C-alpha cells in the first residue's frame, strides 16, 4: 500500500516515476489561460489568510460545500473567513474521489508544507499555519508565482480594459511575463440588446471614437486589438455554447447593427448572423496579427435562476451542455481556411462525448505551415481532473499527435492552483509509463523524456513565442 500523496503520487510504474522525476517535474510553467486578477500581481498583494486566497471566488469548492449541506452564509455570505475555512475543512473528507480532494492536499503540500489531511479536527491548525505564512513577504503574489516556476501567464481581459496593471507589471521588471488575452464575448453578445448598446458605448469611450455604423464598430474593435497587441497580447479567447456559423452578407450585418443601436429587437436568426459575422471578424484580426485564437465550447451556464438572481453569475451554477458542435465548427474553420485566414487555434471541449469529435476536427485543418497549428485543448472545467485528462490525452493520441500538444493550463482564479500543472504531468507520465511497461511503446527514455518535457513546457513556449 502506497502512502497518500507521496513522491510517486499517481505514478504506478518505475518508467512513469523516472519520466516524471527526471524529465517533467522541474520544467517551467507557461499558464496560457487563467482568470487571475492583474491588479493583485501588479500590487504584489499579500492575503491576510488562506480563505481569501483559496475560497474567495472558487465555485468548485462552493458547489461541493452546497452539496454537503453548508449554509450559503459560510460560502458567499457574511460569515468570518475563519468560519468559512472551517466549513470547508469539514467538507473536505467527503470530497474523496472528487478532484478537489487531490487538489486541496496537493496545494497544501506544495505551498505550505502541510502533510496532514484537512478535516474538522485539523482545520484550525492548518488555517493558522497557512495564514501566518501568507502574511510573510515570501508569500506575496509575485513570490508565489516564482515559487511555482511560472515563466509566463495570460490573464483574460475585455477589449475595453485599459491594461494599466499589465503595463505596471511589465515596467516593474518582474521576471514572470504577465500578458493579457483578448476576450470579446461582450462585443458579440446581442441576446440582450440593451446590454449590448451599453457595451457599444463603453467600447466607443475606450477607443476614443464615435460609433454610429458597423464600420465604426469594427474600427473601434480593431483599435482595441492593436492596443492589446502593443501590450504583449498574443491570444484571444471565446467562451461559447457552440460556434456560430450562419450564412450572412455584409449588408445584412450592417442592417442588423443599425437596428441594434437604435433599440430595435432582433429575431434568433439575426442574432446568430451577427454573432457569426463578429466571430469571423475577430478571427481575421487574430490571423493578421499572428495570434492564437481559443474557443471554450460547451458550457450550459446559469442553470439555477433563483440562485443566479441572489448571487450573480460565475458562482457555481453552470454545467456541461449537449450542443451540436461538429457542423458549425467545421463550417467556421473551413470559411477561414478557404481564404487562408485561419490563425493558430485551440479548441476546448466540455462534453466528454465530443472528445473524439474535437480531436478529429483538428486534423481537418492542419496544413503543414506550423507544427500543431490546430490544437485539441486540455481537459477543461469539469474535465480538468484525472479521468477527464486521461480521456483528452487518449483522444488526442488516437486522432492526432500528442507529441505536439501544448499542454496544461490552470483556467483558475486562484494563485494556489499552479500544482494542477504537476497533476497533469504526473497523469501524462503515468499513461506513457504504463504503455512502456506493457510493451506498447519502446523504452527509449531520452526520446520519451523529451516528449514529456515538450508537452509540459517546450511546445507551448515555441507555439506562443512570447517575446
C-alpha positions as CSV (number, residue, x, y, z in Angstrom):
1,X,0.0,0.0,0.0
2,X,1.4,3.4,-1.0
3,X,1.2,6.4,1.3
4,X,-1.3,9.1,0.1
5,X,0.3,11.9,-1.9
6,X,3.9,10.6,-1.6
7,X,6.7,11.3,-4.1
8,X,5.2,8.8,-6.6
9,X,1.6,10.0,-6.4
10,X,-0.3,8.7,-9.5
11,X,3.0,7.2,-10.9
12,X,2.2,3.5,-11.0
13,X,5.3,2.2,-12.7
14,X,9.1,2.6,-12.5
15,X,9.0,4.1,-16.0
16,X,6.4,6.6,-15.1
17,X,8.4,7.6,-12.0
18,X,11.6,8.1,-14.0
19,X,9.8,10.1,-16.7
20,X,8.2,12.4,-14.1
21,X,11.1,12.9,-11.7
22,X,13.9,13.0,-14.2
23,X,12.2,14.9,-17.0
24,X,8.9,16.6,-16.2
25,X,9.0,17.7,-12.6
26,X,11.4,20.7,-13.0
27,X,10.1,22.1,-16.2
28,X,8.9,25.7,-16.0
29,X,5.2,26.6,-16.4
30,X,3.5,28.6,-19.1
31,X,0.0,29.2,-18.0
32,X,-1.5,30.5,-21.1
33,X,-5.1,30.7,-19.9
34,X,-6.3,31.8,-16.5
35,X,-8.6,34.3,-14.7
36,X,-6.1,35.8,-12.3
37,X,-6.5,39.5,-11.4
38,X,-3.7,41.6,-12.9
39,X,-4.1,44.2,-10.2
40,X,-3.2,41.7,-7.5
41,X,0.0,40.9,-9.4
42,X,0.9,44.5,-10.1
43,X,0.4,45.4,-6.4
44,X,2.1,42.2,-5.2
45,X,-0.8,41.5,-3.0
46,X,-0.5,39.9,0.4
47,X,-3.5,37.9,1.5
48,X,-4.5,38.1,5.2
49,X,-5.5,34.4,5.4
50,X,-5.9,31.2,3.4
51,X,-9.7,31.7,2.9
52,X,-9.1,34.9,0.9
53,X,-6.7,33.3,-1.5
54,X,-8.2,29.8,-1.6
55,X,-12.0,30.1,-1.1
56,X,-13.0,33.5,-2.5
57,X,-14.3,33.1,-6.0
58,X,-13.7,29.3,-6.1
59,X,-17.0,27.9,-7.3
60,X,-15.6,24.4,-7.5
61,X,-15.4,24.4,-3.7
62,X,-18.7,26.3,-3.3
63,X,-20.5,23.6,-5.3
64,X,-19.0,20.9,-3.0
65,X,-20.0,22.8,0.1
66,X,-23.5,23.3,-1.0
67,X,-23.8,19.6,-1.8
68,X,-22.5,18.9,1.7
69,X,-25.4,21.0,3.1
70,X,-23.3,24.0,4.1
71,X,-25.4,27.2,4.5
72,X,-24.7,29.9,2.0
73,X,-23.6,32.2,4.9
74,X,-20.4,30.1,5.0
75,X,-19.9,30.1,1.3
76,X,-20.5,33.5,-0.2
77,X,-22.2,35.1,2.8
78,X,-21.1,37.2,5.8
79,X,-19.5,34.5,8.0
80,X,-15.9,35.3,9.0
81,X,-13.0,34.0,6.9
82,X,-12.1,31.5,9.7
83,X,-15.7,30.2,9.9
84,X,-15.8,29.7,6.1
85,X,-12.5,27.8,6.2
86,X,-13.7,25.6,8.9
87,X,-16.8,24.7,6.9
88,X,-14.6,23.8,4.0
89,X,-12.3,21.8,6.3
90,X,-15.4,19.8,7.5
91,X,-16.4,19.2,3.9
92,X,-13.1,18.0,2.5
93,X,-13.2,14.4,3.8
94,X,-16.5,14.0,2.0
95,X,-14.9,15.0,-1.3
96,X,-13.0,11.8,-1.8
97,X,-12.8,10.8,-5.5
98,X,-13.7,14.3,-6.5
99,X,-10.6,16.1,-7.9
100,X,-11.0,18.7,-5.1
101,X,-9.6,16.1,-2.7
102,X,-6.4,15.8,-4.6
103,X,-6.0,19.5,-5.4
104,X,-6.7,20.5,-1.9
105,X,-3.9,18.3,-0.4
106,X,-1.5,18.9,-3.2
107,X,-1.8,22.7,-2.8
108,X,-1.4,22.5,1.0
109,X,1.8,20.4,0.5
110,X,3.4,22.4,-2.3
111,X,2.8,25.9,-1.0
112,X,2.7,25.4,2.8
113,X,4.4,22.1,3.6
114,X,1.3,20.7,5.2
115,X,1.2,16.9,5.0
116,X,-1.7,16.2,7.4
117,X,-5.2,15.7,6.0
118,X,-7.5,18.6,6.1
119,X,-10.7,17.9,8.2
120,X,-12.7,19.3,11.0
121,X,-10.1,18.3,13.6
122,X,-7.0,19.7,11.7
123,X,-8.8,22.7,10.2
124,X,-7.9,25.3,12.9
125,X,-4.2,24.3,12.9
126,X,-3.9,24.4,9.2
127,X,-5.8,27.7,9.0
128,X,-3.5,29.4,11.5
129,X,-0.3,27.9,9.9
130,X,-1.1,28.8,6.3
131,X,-2.5,32.3,7.2
132,X,0.7,33.1,9.2
133,X,2.8,32.2,6.2
134,X,0.6,34.2,3.8
135,X,1.3,37.3,5.8
136,X,5.1,37.0,5.2
137,X,6.8,38.6,2.2
138,X,7.8,35.2,0.9
139,X,4.1,34.5,0.2
140,X,3.2,37.7,-1.7
141,X,1.5,37.0,-5.1
142,X,4.7,37.5,-7.1
143,X,6.7,35.2,-4.9
144,X,4.0,32.5,-5.1
145,X,4.4,32.6,-8.9
146,X,8.2,32.4,-8.6
147,X,7.8,29.5,-6.1
148,X,5.9,27.5,-8.8
149,X,8.5,28.3,-11.5
150,X,6.0,30.2,-13.7
151,X,7.6,31.8,-16.7
152,X,4.6,33.3,-18.3
153,X,0.9,33.6,-17.7
154,X,-2.0,35.0,-19.7
155,X,-5.0,36.6,-18.0
156,X,-8.5,37.0,-19.5
157,X,-9.4,40.6,-20.4
158,X,-12.2,42.5,-22.1
159,X,-11.4,44.7,-25.1
160,X,-12.4,47.8,-23.2
161,X,-9.8,47.1,-20.4
162,X,-7.1,49.8,-20.2
163,X,-4.5,47.2,-19.3
164,X,-2.9,49.6,-16.8
165,X,-1.9,46.8,-14.4
166,X,-0.3,44.8,-17.2
167,X,1.8,47.8,-18.1
168,X,2.7,48.3,-14.5
169,X,3.8,44.7,-14.2
170,X,5.9,45.0,-17.4
171,X,7.5,48.2,-16.2
172,X,8.4,46.7,-12.8
173,X,10.8,44.3,-14.4
174,X,9.1,41.3,-12.8
175,X,10.6,38.1,-14.4
176,X,7.3,36.4,-15.0
177,X,5.6,37.6,-18.2
178,X,2.0,38.6,-17.4
179,X,0.2,39.1,-20.7
180,X,-3.4,40.0,-21.5
181,X,-5.8,37.9,-23.6
182,X,-8.4,39.5,-25.8
183,X,-11.9,38.2,-24.7
184,X,-14.5,39.9,-26.9
185,X,-17.6,37.9,-25.9
186,X,-19.5,41.0,-24.9
187,X,-18.7,42.6,-28.3
188,X,-20.9,39.9,-29.9
189,X,-23.4,39.5,-27.0
190,X,-26.6,40.6,-28.6
191,X,-29.0,38.4,-26.7
192,X,-29.9,41.4,-24.5
193,X,-30.0,44.4,-26.9
194,X,-29.9,47.0,-24.0
195,X,-26.8,45.5,-22.5
196,X,-25.2,45.4,-25.9
197,X,-25.9,49.1,-26.5
198,X,-24.2,49.9,-23.1
199,X,-21.2,47.9,-24.3
200,X,-21.0,49.7,-27.6
201,X,-20.9,53.0,-25.7
202,X,-18.2,51.7,-23.4
203,X,-16.2,50.5,-26.4
204,X,-16.5,53.9,-28.0
205,X,-15.2,55.6,-24.9
206,X,-12.3,53.1,-24.6
207,X,-11.3,53.6,-28.3
208,X,-12.0,57.4,-28.2
209,X,-14.3,57.3,-31.2
210,X,-17.9,57.7,-32.1
211,X,-19.8,54.6,-33.1
212,X,-22.8,55.0,-35.4
213,X,-22.2,52.4,-38.1
214,X,-21.0,48.8,-38.3
215,X,-17.8,50.2,-39.9
216,X,-17.3,52.4,-36.9
217,X,-17.8,49.5,-34.6
218,X,-15.3,47.3,-36.4
219,X,-12.8,50.1,-36.5
220,X,-13.1,50.5,-32.7
221,X,-12.6,46.8,-32.1
222,X,-9.6,46.9,-34.4
223,X,-8.2,49.8,-32.4
224,X,-8.5,47.8,-29.2
225,X,-7.0,44.7,-30.8
226,X,-4.0,46.9,-31.8
227,X,-3.8,48.3,-28.3
228,X,-3.8,44.8,-26.8
229,X,-1.1,43.7,-29.3
230,X,1.1,46.6,-28.2
231,X,0.7,45.4,-24.6
232,X,2.1,42.0,-25.5
233,X,-1.2,40.2,-26.1
234,X,-0.9,37.2,-28.4
235,X,-4.1,35.2,-27.7
236,X,-7.8,35.7,-28.0
237,X,-10.4,33.7,-26.2
238,X,-14.1,33.0,-26.6
239,X,-16.4,31.3,-24.2
240,X,-19.4,30.0,-26.2
241,X,-22.0,27.3,-26.1
242,X,-21.0,26.4,-29.7
243,X,-19.6,28.1,-32.7
244,X,-21.9,30.3,-34.7
245,X,-21.7,29.8,-38.4
246,X,-24.8,31.2,-40.0
247,X,-24.6,32.5,-43.6
248,X,-24.6,36.3,-43.9
249,X,-23.8,39.2,-46.1
250,X,-22.1,42.4,-45.1
251,X,-25.3,44.3,-46.0
252,X,-27.3,42.1,-43.7
253,X,-24.9,42.7,-40.8
254,X,-24.9,46.5,-41.4
255,X,-28.7,46.4,-41.2
256,X,-28.7,44.3,-38.1
257,X,-26.2,46.6,-36.4
258,X,-28.3,49.7,-37.3
259,X,-31.3,48.0,-35.7
260,X,-29.3,47.2,-32.6
261,X,-28.1,50.7,-31.9
262,X,-31.5,52.2,-32.5
263,X,-33.0,49.9,-29.8
264,X,-34.9,47.5,-32.1
265,X,-35.0,43.8,-31.1
266,X,-33.6,41.0,-33.3
267,X,-35.0,37.6,-34.0
268,X,-33.0,34.5,-33.4
269,X,-31.6,34.2,-36.9
270,X,-30.4,37.8,-36.9
271,X,-28.7,37.3,-33.6
272,X,-26.9,34.2,-34.8
273,X,-25.9,36.0,-38.1
274,X,-24.4,38.9,-36.1
275,X,-22.5,36.5,-33.8
276,X,-21.3,34.6,-36.8
277,X,-20.1,37.7,-38.5
278,X,-18.3,39.0,-35.5
279,X,-16.5,35.7,-34.9
280,X,-15.2,35.8,-38.4
281,X,-14.1,39.4,-37.9
282,X,-12.3,38.6,-34.7
283,X,-10.6,35.6,-36.4
284,X,-9.4,37.8,-39.3
285,X,-7.8,40.2,-36.8
286,X,-6.1,37.3,-35.0
287,X,-4.7,35.9,-38.2
288,X,-3.4,39.2,-39.3
289,X,-1.6,39.7,-36.1
290,X,-0.3,36.2,-35.8
291,X,-2.2,35.5,-32.6
292,X,-3.7,32.2,-31.3
293,X,-7.4,32.0,-31.1
294,X,-9.0,29.9,-28.3
295,X,-12.6,28.6,-28.2
296,X,-14.0,27.2,-25.0
297,X,-17.1,25.4,-26.1
298,X,-20.0,23.5,-24.5
299,X,-20.9,25.1,-21.1
300,X,-24.6,25.4,-20.2
301,X,-24.5,28.4,-17.9
302,X,-26.7,29.9,-15.2
303,X,-28.9,26.9,-14.7
304,X,-30.3,27.9,-11.4
305,X,-32.4,31.0,-11.9
306,X,-33.2,31.5,-8.2
307,X,-29.6,31.4,-7.0
308,X,-28.4,33.3,-10.1
309,X,-30.7,36.1,-9.1
310,X,-29.4,36.0,-5.5
311,X,-25.6,35.5,-6.1
312,X,-25.0,36.5,-9.8
313,X,-23.1,34.6,-12.5
314,X,-19.9,32.5,-12.0
315,X,-21.0,31.4,-8.6
316,X,-21.3,27.6,-9.2
317,X,-24.5,27.0,-11.3
318,X,-23.0,26.1,-14.7
319,X,-22.7,22.6,-16.1
320,X,-21.9,20.5,-19.2
321,X,-24.1,21.2,-22.2
322,X,-25.1,18.9,-25.1
323,X,-24.9,21.3,-28.1
324,X,-24.3,20.4,-31.7
325,X,-20.6,21.1,-32.3
326,X,-19.3,19.4,-35.4
327,X,-21.1,21.1,-38.3
328,X,-20.9,24.7,-37.2
329,X,-17.3,24.3,-36.1
330,X,-16.4,22.7,-39.4
331,X,-18.1,25.5,-41.3
332,X,-16.4,28.2,-39.3
333,X,-12.9,26.8,-39.6
334,X,-13.4,26.0,-43.3
335,X,-14.6,29.5,-44.1
336,X,-11.4,30.9,-42.5
337,X,-9.2,28.3,-44.2
338,X,-10.7,29.0,-47.6
339,X,-9.2,32.5,-47.6
340,X,-6.1,31.4,-45.9
341,X,-7.0,33.4,-42.8
342,X,-7.2,30.6,-40.2
343,X,-5.0,31.5,-37.2
344,X,-3.4,29.1,-34.8
345,X,-6.4,27.7,-32.9
346,X,-7.0,25.8,-29.7
347,X,-10.4,24.1,-29.2
348,X,-11.5,23.2,-25.7
349,X,-14.4,20.7,-25.2
350,X,-16.6,20.4,-22.2
351,X,-18.7,17.4,-23.0
352,X,-16.7,14.1,-22.9
353,X,-18.9,12.5,-25.5
354,X,-17.3,15.0,-28.0
355,X,-13.6,14.4,-27.3
356,X,-13.1,12.3,-30.4
357,X,-15.2,14.8,-32.4
358,X,-12.9,17.7,-31.4
359,X,-9.7,15.7,-31.7
360,X,-10.7,14.6,-35.2
361,X,-11.8,18.1,-36.3
362,X,-8.3,19.5,-35.6
363,X,-6.8,17.2,-38.2
364,X,-9.0,18.6,-41.0
365,X,-7.2,22.0,-40.8
366,X,-3.6,21.1,-40.2
367,X,-1.9,22.5,-43.3
368,X,1.8,21.8,-42.8
369,X,2.6,25.5,-42.3
370,X,3.1,25.2,-38.5
371,X,3.7,22.4,-36.0
372,X,0.4,21.6,-34.3
373,X,-1.4,24.6,-35.8
374,X,-4.8,23.4,-34.7
375,X,-4.8,22.1,-31.1
376,X,-7.3,20.0,-29.1
377,X,-7.0,21.8,-25.8
378,X,-6.5,20.2,-22.4
379,X,-9.4,18.9,-20.3
380,X,-11.4,22.0,-19.4
381,X,-13.5,22.9,-16.3
382,X,-15.5,19.8,-15.4
383,X,-12.9,17.7,-17.3
384,X,-9.7,19.0,-15.8
385,X,-9.4,16.0,-13.5
386,X,-7.7,12.7,-13.7
387,X,-10.3,10.8,-15.8
388,X,-11.0,13.9,-18.0
389,X,-7.3,14.5,-18.7
390,X,-6.7,10.8,-19.5
391,X,-9.7,10.8,-21.9
392,X,-8.5,14.0,-23.6
393,X,-4.9,12.7,-23.9
394,X,-6.2,9.4,-25.3
395,X,-8.5,11.0,-27.8
396,X,-5.7,13.3,-29.0
397,X,-3.3,10.4,-29.2
398,X,-5.7,8.3,-31.2
399,X,-6.9,11.1,-33.6
400,X,-3.8,13.4,-33.8
401,X,-0.3,13.9,-32.4
402,X,0.1,14.0,-28.7
403,X,3.8,14.9,-29.3
404,X,2.8,18.4,-30.4
405,X,0.3,19.1,-27.7
406,X,0.8,22.5,-25.9
407,X,-0.2,21.0,-22.6
408,X,-1.9,22.2,-19.4
409,X,-3.3,25.5,-18.1
410,X,-5.0,26.3,-14.8
411,X,-8.1,28.2,-16.1
412,X,-8.2,29.4,-12.4
413,X,-8.9,32.5,-10.4
414,X,-6.6,31.3,-7.6
415,X,-2.8,31.8,-7.1
416,X,-2.7,28.5,-5.4
417,X,-3.8,26.5,-8.5
418,X,-0.5,26.0,-10.2
419,X,0.1,22.5,-8.9
420,X,-2.5,21.5,-11.4
421,X,0.4,21.5,-13.9
422,X,2.1,19.0,-11.7
423,X,-1.1,16.9,-11.5
424,X,-1.3,16.9,-15.3
425,X,2.4,16.0,-15.7
426,X,2.0,13.1,-13.4
427,X,-1.0,11.8,-15.3
428,X,0.8,12.2,-18.6
429,X,3.9,10.3,-17.4
430,X,1.8,7.6,-15.8
431,X,-0.1,6.9,-19.1
432,X,3.2,6.8,-21.1
433,X,4.9,4.7,-18.4
434,X,2.1,2.2,-18.5
435,X,2.4,1.9,-22.2
436,X,6.1,1.2,-21.9
437,X,5.7,-1.3,-19.2
438,X,3.0,-3.1,-21.3
439,X,5.3,-3.3,-24.3
440,X,3.2,-0.9,-26.3
441,X,5.9,1.8,-26.5
442,X,9.7,1.3,-26.7
443,X,11.7,2.1,-23.5
444,X,13.6,4.9,-25.3
445,X,14.0,7.1,-22.2
446,X,15.8,10.0,-24.0
447,X,13.0,10.3,-26.6
448,X,10.2,9.8,-24.1
449,X,11.8,12.2,-21.7
450,X,11.9,14.8,-24.5
451,X,8.3,14.0,-25.3
452,X,7.0,14.8,-21.7
453,X,9.2,17.9,-21.5
454,X,7.8,19.2,-24.8
455,X,4.3,18.7,-23.6
456,X,5.0,20.1,-20.2
457,X,6.6,23.3,-21.4
458,X,8.6,23.4,-24.7
459,X,5.7,23.0,-27.1
460,X,3.9,25.9,-25.5
461,X,7.0,28.1,-25.4
462,X,7.6,27.5,-29.2
463,X,3.9,27.7,-30.1
464,X,3.1,31.0,-28.5
465,X,6.6,32.5,-28.8
466,X,6.0,35.2,-26.2
467,X,8.7,37.9,-26.8
